Amino acid sequence: MSGIELPTNQPTTLARDAEALRPAETETATFGMGCFWGPDALFGAKEGIVRTRVGYAGGTAPDPTYHDLGDHTEVVQLEYDPDTWTYAELLDVVWANHDWTGSQKRQYRGVILTHDDTQQEVAERSRAALAGRTGQSVATTVELLDQFYPAEDYHQKYELRTLPVVADELEDLYGDVFTASTVAARLNGFAAGYGSEEQQHDLLATLDLPPTVLDEVRRRL
Ligand code: MHO
């Protein structure tokens, strides 16, 4: 599935978003790691993660919603730069940042939803290596992704929405699809406390956003 494209030809496009890789230049990964707000912010803060979105997948029920999930699971979907990240490296982040022992209900289960046979093989190897390393059984499964259903807007970049001055500014710039912005992904991560001080400083110093908006982010760091 292709990503949602920002209207990058508009004069209001942030310079950093105009520079971001286009969907055709990225690869896509989908992970269930518990409540999707957390991994949206965790990955969104990282350089080389180009876009993030959250949604429901891993089940069979048609058209899931947050309040009618059926047998689906909350997942984060990443568009990443394959020159920066290998899929195996992303998996290392996944293992280190969710409970893979399987104590959760299905909504929050750990699941690696692969997009092709190569991802499937890499994920199965990575899972086996974790089991070998820890001597524990890994409840998180590796499954081929069937369909990804984007979650409601209010779940996208959830942490960023707790900084309404910032979220409103991005919404003015981009409309509802502001959550497809790379800048929004980073700021969502920063709002949740992710990212190094240096990375936060460097991005904020170059963003063409109003000072009031940048100050709102800085207050959170
Ligand atoms: N414990 C969280 C879960 C939300 S997540 C989108 C809450 O309800 O606040 O499932």
py3Dmol code that shows the C-alpha trace and the ligand (Angstrom):
import py3Dmol

protein = """\
ATOM      1  CA  MET A   1       0.000   0.000   0.000  1.00  0.00           C
ATOM      2  CA  SER A   2       1.269   3.486  -0.760  1.00  0.00           C
ATOM      3  CA  GLY A   3       1.619   6.266   1.776  1.00  0.00           C
ATOM      4  CA  ILE A   4      -0.484   9.383   1.995  1.00  0.00           C
ATOM      5  CA  GLU A   5       1.296  12.145   0.078  1.00  0.00           C
ATOM      6  CA  LEU A   6       1.605  15.636   1.461  1.00  0.00           C
ATOM      7  CA  PRO A   7       0.723  18.523  -0.838  1.00  0.00           C
ATOM      8  CA  THR A   8       4.419  19.364  -1.259  1.00  0.00           C
ATOM      9  CA  ASN A   9       3.892  21.720  -4.183  1.00  0.00           C
ATOM     10  CA  GLN A  10       2.245  24.291  -1.906  1.00  0.00           C
ATOM     11  CA  PRO A  11       4.162  27.420  -0.946  1.00  0.00           C
ATOM     12  CA  THR A  12       3.567  26.662   2.726  1.00  0.00           C
ATOM     13  CA  THR A  13       5.398  23.319   2.700  1.00  0.00           C
ATOM     14  CA  LEU A  14       8.039  23.091   5.415  1.00  0.00           C
ATOM     15  CA  ALA A  15      11.531  22.876   3.934  1.00  0.00           C
ATOM     16  CA  ARG A  16      12.237  19.679   5.867  1.00  0.00           C
ATOM     17  CA  ASP A  17       9.139  17.975   4.464  1.00  0.00           C
ATOM     18  CA  ALA A  18       9.972  19.050   0.918  1.00  0.00           C
ATOM     19  CA  GLU A  19      13.333  17.263   1.349  1.00  0.00           C
ATOM     20  CA  ALA A  20      11.842  14.045   2.706  1.00  0.00           C
ATOM     21  CA  LEU A  21      12.065  10.865   0.625  1.00  0.00           C
ATOM     22  CA  ARG A  22       8.981  10.211  -1.488  1.00  0.00           C
ATOM     23  CA  PRO A  23       6.978   7.045  -0.762  1.00  0.00           C
ATOM     24  CA  ALA A  24       8.491   5.249  -3.780  1.00  0.00           C
ATOM     25  CA  GLU A  25      11.969   5.726  -2.267  1.00  0.00           C
ATOM     26  CA  THR A  26      11.079   4.209   1.102  1.00  0.00           C
ATOM     27  CA  GLU A  27      10.318   0.738   2.405  1.00  0.00           C
ATOM     28  CA  THR A  28       7.436  -0.062   4.697  1.00  0.00           C
ATOM     29  CA  ALA A  29       7.259  -2.008   7.961  1.00  0.00           C
ATOM     30  CA  THR A  30       4.299  -2.751  10.234  1.00  0.00           C
ATOM     31  CA  PHE A  31       4.526  -3.728  13.895  1.00  0.00           C
ATOM     32  CA  GLY A  32       2.150  -4.441  16.781  1.00  0.00           C
ATOM     33  CA  MET A  33       3.889  -3.359  19.995  1.00  0.00           C
ATOM     34  CA  GLY A  34       1.107  -2.563  22.448  1.00  0.00           C
ATOM     35  CA  CYS A  35      -0.846   0.707  22.451  1.00  0.00           C
ATOM     36  CA  PHE A  36       0.126   2.323  19.146  1.00  0.00           C
ATOM     37  CA  TRP A  37       0.639   5.834  20.551  1.00  0.00           C
ATOM     38  CA  GLY A  38       3.989   4.804  22.037  1.00  0.00           C
ATOM     39  CA  PRO A  39       5.716   3.241  18.994  1.00  0.00           C
ATOM     40  CA  ASP A  40       4.384   6.054  16.780  1.00  0.00           C
ATOM     41  CA  ALA A  41       6.444   8.459  18.929  1.00  0.00           C
ATOM     42  CA  LEU A  42       9.390   6.113  19.532  1.00  0.00           C
ATOM     43  CA  PHE A  43      10.045   5.481  15.836  1.00  0.00           C
ATOM     44  CA  GLY A  44       8.903   8.913  14.669  1.00  0.00           C
ATOM     45  CA  ALA A  45      11.745  10.562  16.591  1.00  0.00           C
ATOM     46  CA  LYS A  46      14.395   8.571  14.725  1.00  0.00           C
ATOM     47  CA  GLU A  47      16.293   9.860  11.711  1.00  0.00           C
ATOM     48  CA  GLY A  48      15.676   7.663   8.696  1.00  0.00           C
ATOM     49  CA  ILE A  49      12.082   7.004   9.697  1.00  0.00           C
ATOM     50  CA  VAL A  50      10.385   9.075   7.040  1.00  0.00           C
ATOM     51  CA  ARG A  51       6.706   8.776   7.889  1.00  0.00           C
ATOM     52  CA  THR A  52       4.622   6.974  10.496  1.00  0.00           C
ATOM     53  CA  ARG A  53       0.947   6.154  10.830  1.00  0.00           C
ATOM     54  CA  VAL A  54      -1.072   4.050  13.233  1.00  0.00           C
ATOM     55  CA  GLY A  55      -3.864   1.641  12.451  1.00  0.00           C
ATOM     56  CA  TYR A  56      -5.416  -1.766  12.875  1.00  0.00           C
ATOM     57  CA  ALA A  57      -4.242  -4.985  11.273  1.00  0.00           C
ATOM     58  CA  GLY A  58      -3.584  -8.647  11.901  1.00  0.00           C
ATOM     59  CA  GLY A  59      -7.204  -9.755  11.979  1.00  0.00           C
ATOM     60  CA  THR A  60      -9.979 -10.656   9.569  1.00  0.00           C
ATOM     61  CA  ALA A  61     -12.909  -8.426  10.597  1.00  0.00           C
ATOM     62  CA  PRO A  62     -13.823  -5.874   7.910  1.00  0.00           C
ATOM     63  CA  ASP A  63     -13.364  -2.127   8.560  1.00  0.00           C
ATOM     64  CA  PRO A  64     -12.202  -2.114  12.170  1.00  0.00           C
ATOM     65  CA  THR A  65     -12.463   1.053  14.275  1.00  0.00           C
ATOM     66  CA  TYR A  66     -11.034   1.842  17.702  1.00  0.00           C
ATOM     67  CA  HIS A  67     -14.327   0.979  19.384  1.00  0.00           C
ATOM     68  CA  ASP A  68     -15.055  -2.014  17.155  1.00  0.00           C
ATOM     69  CA  LEU A  69     -11.694  -3.648  16.652  1.00  0.00           C
ATOM     70  CA  GLY A  70     -12.878  -7.198  16.054  1.00  0.00           C
ATOM     71  CA  ASP A  71      -9.852  -9.493  15.975  1.00  0.00           C
ATOM     72  CA  HIS A  72      -7.416  -6.760  14.908  1.00  0.00           C
ATOM     73  CA  THR A  73      -4.440  -5.344  16.783  1.00  0.00           C
ATOM     74  CA  GLU A  74      -3.122  -1.799  17.201  1.00  0.00           C
ATOM     75  CA  VAL A  75      -0.101  -1.391  14.931  1.00  0.00           C
ATOM     76  CA  VAL A  76       2.345   1.268  13.806  1.00  0.00           C
ATOM     77  CA  GLN A  77       3.337   1.469  10.158  1.00  0.00           C
ATOM     78  CA  LEU A  78       6.668   3.016   9.176  1.00  0.00           C
ATOM     79  CA  GLU A  79       8.023   4.278   5.897  1.00  0.00           C
ATOM     80  CA  TYR A  80      11.771   4.110   6.337  1.00  0.00           C
ATOM     81  CA  ASP A  81      14.902   4.978   4.401  1.00  0.00           C
ATOM     82  CA  PRO A  82      16.513   1.654   3.423  1.00  0.00           C
ATOM     83  CA  ASP A  83      19.906   3.418   3.236  1.00  0.00           C
ATOM     84  CA  THR A  84      19.642   4.260   6.944  1.00  0.00           C
ATOM     85  CA  TRP A  85      17.831   1.246   8.379  1.00  0.00           C
ATOM     86  CA  THR A  86      17.827  -2.429   7.583  1.00  0.00           C
ATOM     87  CA  TYR A  87      14.663  -4.311   8.431  1.00  0.00           C
ATOM     88  CA  ALA A  88      16.663  -6.389  10.925  1.00  0.00           C
ATOM     89  CA  GLU A  89      17.734  -3.204  12.738  1.00  0.00           C
ATOM     90  CA  LEU A  90      14.129  -2.072  13.006  1.00  0.00           C
ATOM     91  CA  LEU A  91      13.291  -5.447  14.531  1.00  0.00           C
ATOM     92  CA  ASP A  92      15.955  -4.927  17.212  1.00  0.00           C
ATOM     93  CA  VAL A  93      14.090  -1.760  18.213  1.00  0.00           C
ATOM     94  CA  VAL A  94      10.813  -3.695  18.225  1.00  0.00           C
ATOM     95  CA  TRP A  95      12.126  -6.447  20.521  1.00  0.00           C
ATOM     96  CA  ALA A  96      13.608  -3.920  22.932  1.00  0.00           C
ATOM     97  CA  ASN A  97      10.410  -1.891  23.152  1.00  0.00           C
ATOM     98  CA  HIS A  98       7.500  -4.228  23.659  1.00  0.00           C
ATOM     99  CA  ASP A  99       6.470  -7.108  25.873  1.00  0.00           C
ATOM    100  CA  TRP A 100       7.024 -10.185  23.699  1.00  0.00           C
ATOM    101  CA  THR A 101       6.019 -12.665  26.425  1.00  0.00           C
ATOM    102  CA  GLY A 102       2.386 -12.535  25.390  1.00  0.00           C
ATOM    103  CA  SER A 103       0.612 -11.334  28.490  1.00  0.00           C
ATOM    104  CA  GLN A 104      -1.570  -8.833  26.613  1.00  0.00           C
ATOM    105  CA  LYS A 105      -5.025  -9.072  25.111  1.00  0.00           C
ATOM    106  CA  ARG A 106      -5.272  -9.268  21.317  1.00  0.00           C
ATOM    107  CA  GLN A 107      -5.678  -5.497  20.893  1.00  0.00           C
ATOM    108  CA  TYR A 108      -2.145  -5.017  22.235  1.00  0.00           C
ATOM    109  CA  ARG A 109      -0.431  -8.267  21.198  1.00  0.00           C
ATOM    110  CA  GLY A 110       3.077  -8.258  19.793  1.00  0.00           C
ATOM    111  CA  VAL A 111       3.084  -9.001  16.084  1.00  0.00           C
ATOM    112  CA  ILE A 112       5.494  -8.460  13.200  1.00  0.00           C
ATOM    113  CA  LEU A 113       3.360  -8.006  10.087  1.00  0.00           C
ATOM    114  CA  THR A 114       5.611  -8.590   7.093  1.00  0.00           C
ATOM    115  CA  HIS A 115       5.154  -7.032   3.668  1.00  0.00           C
ATOM    116  CA  ASP A 116       6.977  -9.666   1.593  1.00  0.00           C
ATOM    117  CA  ASP A 117       8.869 -12.959   1.742  1.00  0.00           C
ATOM    118  CA  THR A 118      12.185 -11.270   2.464  1.00  0.00           C
ATOM    119  CA  GLN A 119      10.802  -9.466   5.510  1.00  0.00           C
ATOM    120  CA  GLN A 120       9.155 -12.711   6.571  1.00  0.00           C
ATOM    121  CA  GLU A 121      12.484 -14.584   6.508  1.00  0.00           C
ATOM    122  CA  VAL A 122      14.405 -11.824   8.264  1.00  0.00           C
ATOM    123  CA  ALA A 123      11.718 -11.571  10.957  1.00  0.00           C
ATOM    124  CA  GLU A 124      11.583 -15.317  11.549  1.00  0.00           C
ATOM    125  CA  ARG A 125      15.375 -15.398  11.941  1.00  0.00           C
ATOM    126  CA  SER A 126      15.319 -12.398  14.272  1.00  0.00           C
ATOM    127  CA  ARG A 127      12.595 -13.993  16.400  1.00  0.00           C
ATOM    128  CA  ALA A 128      14.504 -17.281  16.604  1.00  0.00           C
ATOM    129  CA  ALA A 129      17.670 -15.419  17.575  1.00  0.00           C
ATOM    130  CA  LEU A 130      15.847 -13.668  20.411  1.00  0.00           C
ATOM    131  CA  ALA A 131      14.545 -16.989  21.703  1.00  0.00           C
ATOM    132  CA  GLY A 132      18.042 -18.487  21.456  1.00  0.00           C
ATOM    133  CA  ARG A 133      19.648 -15.514  23.213  1.00  0.00           C
ATOM    134  CA  THR A 134      17.178 -15.363  26.081  1.00  0.00           C
ATOM    135  CA  GLY A 135      16.200 -19.021  26.404  1.00  0.00           C
ATOM    136  CA  GLN A 136      12.586 -17.827  26.625  1.00  0.00           C
ATOM    137  CA  SER A 137       9.680 -18.528  24.365  1.00  0.00           C
ATOM    138  CA  VAL A 138       8.625 -15.573  22.221  1.00  0.00           C
ATOM    139  CA  ALA A 139       4.876 -15.041  22.015  1.00  0.00           C
ATOM    140  CA  THR A 140       5.135 -12.266  19.429  1.00  0.00           C
ATOM    141  CA  THR A 141       4.360 -13.814  16.055  1.00  0.00           C
ATOM    142  CA  VAL A 142       5.518 -13.151  12.507  1.00  0.00           C
ATOM    143  CA  GLU A 143       2.642 -12.996  10.016  1.00  0.00           C
ATOM    144  CA  LEU A 144       2.199 -11.767   6.461  1.00  0.00           C
ATOM    145  CA  LEU A 145       0.298  -8.471   6.475  1.00  0.00           C
ATOM    146  CA  ASP A 146      -3.087  -8.777   4.855  1.00  0.00           C
ATOM    147  CA  GLN A 147      -4.640  -5.342   5.168  1.00  0.00           C
ATOM    148  CA  PHE A 148      -3.747  -2.222   7.147  1.00  0.00           C
ATOM    149  CA  TYR A 149      -6.642  -0.018   8.225  1.00  0.00           C
ATOM    150  CA  PRO A 150      -5.558   3.512   9.228  1.00  0.00           C
ATOM    151  CA  ALA A 151      -6.802   4.529  12.676  1.00  0.00           C
ATOM    152  CA  GLU A 152      -8.961   7.572  13.320  1.00  0.00           C
ATOM    153  CA  ASP A 153      -7.245  10.979  12.959  1.00  0.00           C
ATOM    154  CA  TYR A 154      -7.299  11.588  16.712  1.00  0.00           C
ATOM    155  CA  HIS A 155      -4.974   8.593  17.221  1.00  0.00           C
ATOM    156  CA  GLN A 156      -2.425   9.774  14.624  1.00  0.00           C
ATOM    157  CA  LYS A 157       0.547  11.636  16.190  1.00  0.00           C
ATOM    158  CA  TYR A 158      -1.280  11.427  19.493  1.00  0.00           C
ATOM    159  CA  GLU A 159       1.545  12.906  21.569  1.00  0.00           C
ATOM    160  CA  LEU A 160       1.848  15.883  19.248  1.00  0.00           C
ATOM    161  CA  ARG A 161      -1.841  16.608  19.782  1.00  0.00           C
ATOM    162  CA  THR A 162      -1.024  17.264  23.432  1.00  0.00           C
ATOM    163  CA  LEU A 163       0.818  20.346  22.079  1.00  0.00           C
ATOM    164  CA  PRO A 164      -2.226  21.950  20.397  1.00  0.00           C
ATOM    165  CA  VAL A 165      -0.381  25.093  19.271  1.00  0.00           C
ATOM    166  CA  VAL A 166       1.986  22.882  17.269  1.00  0.00           C
ATOM    167  CA  ALA A 167      -0.608  20.444  15.961  1.00  0.00           C
ATOM    168  CA  ASP A 168      -2.904  23.322  14.900  1.00  0.00           C
ATOM    169  CA  GLU A 169      -0.076  25.028  13.021  1.00  0.00           C
ATOM    170  CA  LEU A 170       0.731  21.826  11.106  1.00  0.00           C
ATOM    171  CA  GLU A 171      -2.944  21.307  10.409  1.00  0.00           C
ATOM    172  CA  ASP A 172      -3.159  24.864   9.008  1.00  0.00           C
ATOM    173  CA  LEU A 173      -0.197  24.081   6.756  1.00  0.00           C
ATOM    174  CA  TYR A 174      -1.244  20.659   5.560  1.00  0.00           C
ATOM    175  CA  GLY A 175      -4.843  20.001   6.519  1.00  0.00           C
ATOM    176  CA  ASP A 176      -5.871  16.648   7.989  1.00  0.00           C
ATOM    177  CA  VAL A 177      -2.944  14.853   6.364  1.00  0.00           C
ATOM    178  CA  PHE A 178      -0.446  16.729   8.548  1.00  0.00           C
ATOM    179  CA  THR A 179       0.209  13.430  10.280  1.00  0.00           C
ATOM    180  CA  ALA A 180       1.954  12.243   7.069  1.00  0.00           C
ATOM    181  CA  SER A 181       4.618  14.917   7.595  1.00  0.00           C
ATOM    182  CA  THR A 182       8.135  13.854   8.548  1.00  0.00           C
ATOM    183  CA  VAL A 183       8.402  16.948  10.720  1.00  0.00           C
ATOM    184  CA  ALA A 184       5.200  15.921  12.505  1.00  0.00           C
ATOM    185  CA  ALA A 185       6.693  12.457  13.115  1.00  0.00           C
ATOM    186  CA  ARG A 186       9.796  13.979  14.748  1.00  0.00           C
ATOM    187  CA  LEU A 187       7.860  16.493  16.834  1.00  0.00           C
ATOM    188  CA  ASN A 188       5.472  13.745  17.951  1.00  0.00           C
ATOM    189  CA  GLY A 189       8.499  11.796  19.159  1.00  0.00           C
ATOM    190  CA  PHE A 190      10.017  14.807  20.892  1.00  0.00           C
ATOM    191  CA  ALA A 191       6.676  15.537  22.605  1.00  0.00           C
ATOM    192  CA  ALA A 192       6.868  12.056  24.146  1.00  0.00           C
ATOM    193  CA  GLY A 193      10.453  12.603  25.318  1.00  0.00           C
ATOM    194  CA  TYR A 194      12.254  10.704  22.547  1.00  0.00           C
ATOM    195  CA  GLY A 195      15.258  11.955  20.607  1.00  0.00           C
ATOM    196  CA  SER A 196      18.637  13.193  21.798  1.00  0.00           C
ATOM    197  CA  GLU A 197      19.103  16.790  22.932  1.00  0.00           C
ATOM    198  CA  GLU A 198      21.353  17.377  19.957  1.00  0.00           C
ATOM    199  CA  GLN A 199      18.819  16.021  17.490  1.00  0.00           C
ATOM    200  CA  GLN A 200      16.015  18.077  19.035  1.00  0.00           C
ATOM    201  CA  HIS A 201      18.122  21.229  18.987  1.00  0.00           C
ATOM    202  CA  ASP A 202      19.296  20.716  15.403  1.00  0.00           C
ATOM    203  CA  LEU A 203      15.816  20.170  14.022  1.00  0.00           C
ATOM    204  CA  LEU A 204      14.182  23.012  15.926  1.00  0.00           C
ATOM    205  CA  ALA A 205      16.958  25.401  14.854  1.00  0.00           C
ATOM    206  CA  THR A 206      16.178  24.808  11.171  1.00  0.00           C
ATOM    207  CA  LEU A 207      12.393  24.510  11.132  1.00  0.00           C
ATOM    208  CA  ASP A 208      10.530  27.239   9.294  1.00  0.00           C
ATOM    209  CA  LEU A 209       7.752  27.394  11.869  1.00  0.00           C
ATOM    210  CA  PRO A 210       6.675  30.470  13.904  1.00  0.00           C
ATOM    211  CA  PRO A 211       8.721  31.082  17.107  1.00  0.00           C
ATOM    212  CA  THR A 212       5.604  30.650  19.276  1.00  0.00           C
ATOM    213  CA  VAL A 213       5.213  27.134  17.872  1.00  0.00           C
ATOM    214  CA  LEU A 214       8.866  26.229  18.390  1.00  0.00           C
ATOM    215  CA  ASP A 215       8.729  27.575  21.958  1.00  0.00           C
ATOM    216  CA  GLU A 216       5.772  25.291  22.670  1.00  0.00           C
ATOM    217  CA  VAL A 217       7.893  22.278  21.623  1.00  0.00           C
ATOM    218  CA  ARG A 218      10.929  23.479  23.599  1.00  0.00           C
ATOM    219  CA  ARG A 219       8.876  23.749  26.759  1.00  0.00           C
ATOM    220  CA  ARG A 220       8.216  20.004  26.458  1.00  0.00           C
ATOM    221  CA  LEU A 221      11.865  18.921  26.041  1.00  0.00           C
TER     222      LEU A 221
END
"""
ligand_1 = """\
10
MHO
N -4.421 2.995 28.000
C -4.631 3.841 26.858
C -4.783 3.048 25.633
C -5.070 3.820 24.436
S -4.439 3.023 23.125
C -4.847 3.904 21.766
C -5.825 4.722 27.156
O -6.979 4.338 26.920
O -5.604 5.815 27.606
O -5.167 1.768 23.023
"""
view = py3Dmol.view(width=600, height=400)
view.addModel(protein, "pdb")
view.setStyle({"model": 0}, {"cartoon": {"style": "trace"}})
view.addModel(ligand_1, "xyz")
view.setStyle({"model": 1}, {"stick": {}})
view.zoomTo()
view.show()
